[in-house]
Amino acid sequence: MPVPSDARHHPLVPVLETVTASCCPGRLNFHCHTTNSDGSLHAEALAAQALSIGLEHLAVTDHHSTDSFRPIQQWFEQQSETGATTPHLWSGMEISCLLEGCLVHVLALGFELDHSALEPYRQGQAPVGEPLKAVEVRRRIHAAGGLAVLAHPGRYRLPFHRLIPAAADLGFDGAEAFYDYEMQARWRPTPLVCESVTQLLDKHGLLRSCGTDTHGLELCGR
């Protein structure tokens, strides 16, 4: 077992502790993409949609890039000056790694944006060697003050019944409990899979997250 971190004192934890099947896409979204990786929305356009639907908390998780954070932060600040209520913006990034020999994705959330520990993962592509191991990804995310969340655990070559316990053993903080595995036109969690994932997260004391994994032009869809 890894040495326990102080991640449970992270300010995002109380938000994730409120996550239910109804939180996304209207209140919380901790998984979405812009043109800075493989998304279709420019950063400011995604921010505008987040504002229009009334999101309370947002993390943009481009693959191996944090380039969207500051443009969105600046856009939100400009809207706040006009009296608009903007979402709380958390830093985010989606990182590829090997867990149980399976290539998976990890969401780094709420980390110090420019922390050197995450430098290997900000190069636009997955690293090779030691930084690709899940335990090293988790260690570096924690070193940067963030949370490590296993993305869409029901989408991999290995079943989530194996991956979630393995992630827990490595000190991960949580996983995406609610995800649209059927990829509907408007996002909605897939009942049976998400219920099973949620039960397993609860069993291992892991946090629940949710997000649309938007790659298209609508933040309320996939």
C-alpha distance (Angstrom), angle and dihedral (degrees) to the residues before:
residue distance angle dihedral
M1 . . .
P2 3.82 . .
V3 3.76 121.9 .
P4 3.83 106.6 -90.1
S5 3.80 114.1 -105.9
D6 3.77 129.6 -151.7
A7 3.81 89.8 -110.5
R8 3.80 91.1 120.0
H9 3.81 87.8 69.7
H10 3.79 90.6 56.8
P11 3.84 112.2 125.3
L12 3.81 91.0 -126.5
V13 3.81 92.6 60.1
P14 3.85 95.7 79.6
V15 3.81 88.7 52.5
L16 3.80 93.7 50.1
E17 3.79 89.8 47.9
T18 3.83 87.7 65.1
V19 3.82 94.8 53.3
T20 3.80 115.0 127.6
A21 3.79 133.7 160.1
S22 3.81 90.8 -89.8
C23 3.83 97.8 53.9
C24 3.80 96.5 84.4
P25 2.98 136.1 97.4
G26 3.80 96.9 6.7
R27 3.82 104.6 43.1
L28 3.81 109.9 16.1
N29 3.80 132.7 27.8
F30 3.79 120.1 171.3
H31 3.81 98.9 162.6
C32 3.80 124.9 55.5
H33 3.79 139.5 119.2
T34 3.80 141.0 -135.2
T35 3.79 135.2 -167.2
N36 3.81 87.0 -81.0
S37 3.80 85.7 83.2
D38 3.80 125.3 2.1
G39 3.81 101.0 -39.7
S40 3.81 128.2 112.5
L41 3.81 99.0 -139.3
H42 3.78 123.2 83.8
A43 3.79 112.5 -128.6
E44 3.81 95.7 -104.7
A45 3.81 91.9 46.8
L46 3.79 90.9 53.2
A47 3.80 89.3 48.2
A48 3.80 90.8 51.6
Q49 3.80 91.4 53.0
A50 3.80 91.3 47.3
L51 3.78 88.9 54.2
S52 3.80 94.2 45.1
I53 3.82 94.5 53.8
G54 3.80 92.4 45.5
L55 3.78 100.5 -115.5
E56 3.79 113.3 -175.7
H57 3.82 97.6 -163.6
L58 3.80 129.7 23.0
A59 3.80 136.8 178.8
V60 3.79 120.5 180.0
T61 3.81 107.7 -149.9
D62 3.78 107.9 -169.2
H63 3.78 115.5 177.7
H64 3.81 109.5 -91.7
S65 3.80 92.9 -22.5
T66 3.80 138.4 95.3
D67 3.80 94.9 -177.4
S68 3.82 93.8 116.3
F69 3.78 96.1 59.9
R70 3.79 101.7 78.8
P71 3.85 97.0 42.3
I72 3.80 89.6 51.5
Q73 3.79 92.2 44.0
Q74 3.81 90.2 51.9
W75 3.81 92.4 46.8
F76 3.81 91.3 50.5
E77 3.80 90.5 49.3
Q78 3.79 90.0 53.3
Q79 3.81 91.3 50.4
S80 3.81 91.2 47.8
E81 3.78 89.5 56.6
T82 3.81 88.4 60.3
G83 3.81 91.1 53.0
A84 3.80 98.8 -97.7
T85 3.80 120.6 143.7
T86 3.78 106.7 -126.5
P87 3.81 130.4 -166.2
H88 3.78 120.6 -98.0
L89 3.79 102.8 -101.8
W90 3.79 117.3 -142.4
S91 3.77 125.0 -170.7
G92 3.78 113.4 -107.5
M93 3.79 143.8 173.3
E94 3.81 135.5 171.4
I95 3.79 112.7 -132.0
S96 3.80 128.3 -168.8
C97 3.79 117.7 -136.9
L98 3.79 144.6 152.6
L99 3.80 117.8 -99.2
E100 3.80 117.7 175.8
G101 3.82 86.6 -13.1
C102 3.82 90.1 -58.2
L103 3.81 123.6 117.5
V104 3.81 106.9 -120.4
H105 3.79 137.9 162.7
V106 3.79 125.0 -115.9
L107 3.80 124.3 -161.5
A108 3.78 112.7 -140.7
L109 3.80 106.9 -156.6
G110 3.79 134.4 -175.7
F111 3.80 97.7 3.5
E112 3.79 130.4 149.1
L113 3.78 100.2 -85.0
D114 3.80 100.9 -135.2
H115 3.80 99.2 30.4
S116 3.79 111.7 145.5
A117 3.82 92.8 -135.5
L118 3.82 89.9 74.7
E119 3.80 96.4 46.4
P120 3.85 94.1 105.9
Y121 3.80 89.1 59.5
R122 3.81 98.6 49.7
Q123 3.79 96.3 70.6
G124 3.80 98.3 95.0
Q125 3.79 94.3 -104.7
A126 3.78 140.6 54.5
P127 3.81 116.8 -80.4
V128 3.78 124.4 -124.0
G129 3.78 131.7 -129.1
E130 3.80 123.5 13.6
P131 3.85 96.4 -3.9
L132 3.82 89.2 61.3
K133 3.81 93.1 63.6
A134 3.81 115.0 102.2
V135 3.79 93.4 -130.0
E136 3.80 90.5 54.2
V137 3.81 92.5 47.7
R138 3.78 89.6 51.4
R139 3.79 91.6 47.4
R140 3.79 93.1 50.8
I141 3.80 93.9 46.3
H142 3.80 90.0 52.6
A143 3.80 90.8 45.8
A144 3.80 87.8 56.4
G145 3.81 90.3 51.5
G146 3.80 96.1 -106.3
L147 3.78 140.2 121.8
A148 3.82 123.7 -107.9
V149 3.82 113.1 -138.7
L150 3.81 125.0 179.0
A151 3.80 107.8 -127.8
H152 3.83 122.8 -132.4
P153 3.83 95.5 -20.5
G154 3.81 92.3 -167.5
R155 3.81 95.5 63.4
Y156 3.79 102.9 70.7
R157 3.80 139.0 96.3
L158 3.80 89.4 -109.6
P159 3.82 120.1 57.0
F160 3.79 120.3 -103.2
H161 3.82 88.5 -122.1
R162 3.81 85.6 72.3
L163 3.81 101.2 32.6
I164 3.80 99.0 50.6
P165 3.83 95.5 53.8
A166 3.81 88.9 45.2
A167 3.81 90.6 51.8
A168 3.80 90.2 48.5
D169 3.81 90.9 51.9
L170 3.82 89.4 53.7
G171 3.79 92.8 52.8
F172 3.80 100.7 -101.7
D173 3.80 113.6 163.6
G174 3.79 100.1 -140.2
A175 3.78 148.7 -45.7
E176 3.77 139.5 -121.1
A177 3.77 102.9 -79.2
F178 3.78 95.4 179.5
Y179 3.80 121.3 45.7
D180 3.80 137.0 148.0
Y181 3.79 101.3 -118.1
E182 3.81 90.1 168.3
M183 3.83 90.9 55.8
Q184 3.80 97.0 -136.3
A185 3.80 122.5 -167.4
R186 3.80 86.9 -108.5
W187 3.77 115.0 35.3
R188 3.77 119.2 -105.0
P189 3.80 131.1 155.3
T190 3.80 117.9 -101.6
P191 3.83 102.9 -116.1
L192 3.80 108.3 -144.0
V193 3.80 97.4 37.0
C194 3.80 93.9 44.8
E195 3.78 92.9 47.0
S196 3.81 90.8 52.9
V197 3.81 92.1 46.1
T198 3.80 90.9 49.3
Q199 3.80 92.6 51.4
L200 3.79 90.7 50.7
L201 3.80 92.5 48.8
D202 3.78 90.6 50.8
K203 3.81 90.3 49.4
H204 3.81 91.1 55.1
G205 3.80 96.0 40.2
L206 3.80 93.9 -115.0
L207 3.78 127.3 150.8
R208 3.79 122.2 -108.6
S209 3.78 121.9 -126.8
C210 3.79 134.2 179.1
G211 3.78 138.4 -165.8
T212 3.77 143.0 154.1
D213 3.83 97.1 -121.3
T214 3.78 85.0 -141.8
H215 3.79 115.4 -165.0
G216 3.80 97.7 157.1
L217 3.78 135.3 65.1
E218 3.81 98.8 -79.5
L219 3.79 121.0 70.4
C220 3.81 90.1 -155.4
G221 3.79 91.2 60.4
R222 3.79 139.7 52.5
